[in-house]
Amino acid sequence: KNQVEQSPQSLIILEGKNCTLQCNYTVSPFSNLRWYKQDTGRGPVSLTIMTFSENTKSNGRYTATLDADTKQSSLHITASQLSDSASYICVVNSNYQLIWGAGTKLIIKP
Amino acid sequence: SAVISQKPSRDICQRGTSLTIQCQVDSQVTMMFWYRQQPGQSLTLIATANQGSEATYESGFVIDKFPISRPNLTFSTLTVSNMSPEDSSIYLCSVEVRVGGELFFGEGSRLTVL
């Protein structure tokens, strides 16, 4: 069964600290992997899309990694800001079918 | 990119009534989707809105409950029919500017059914 699992479910860190969110998937075939940021009460916004051949991709303070062999991805946030408080959702594209993770709720405290 | 406007942004409705949500895109797009996000959950695809033909529904969703219109390449509506409290969710319109590319989402319509 195609599944995307994210951990932790929630995370609280202090402003300025770094954090890493995890995404494990059992999806086949694999087309690409996406990370979305969803602020409370808003629609999701795309952070990155990674294909099979891409190991690392950065978008400002966000860096996503992909290990297609172990079927794992991570999203690293550097020097966190209060505005990073949101849910981060990992999504795997399998032949144009999107498999959505449950998300990690990140809270940044001042 | 694409800018998506959804209306209403939120509504409180009575059980048994219906509500129509509108989605307007600032450019012509081929692929338009409707998602549901129940409280504390991730997104679930309801259907793909097809221009000029019937929508394609995912398992668990039916046209009688969630009729969809797509009269042109920039506009779509989703109706939630005969609502019950279990329909309380955020409903999101989404578009794909190029096939397989990133999805752009509207702000969502938060529906509460009493």
Interface residues (C-beta under 8 A of the other chain):
Chain A: S31 N32 R34 G41 R42 G43 P44 V45 S46 I49 I89 N93 Y96 L98 W100 G101 A102 G103
Chain B: I4 Q41 S42 L43 T44 L45 L92 S94 V99 G100 G101 E102 L103 F104 F105 G106 E107 G108 R110
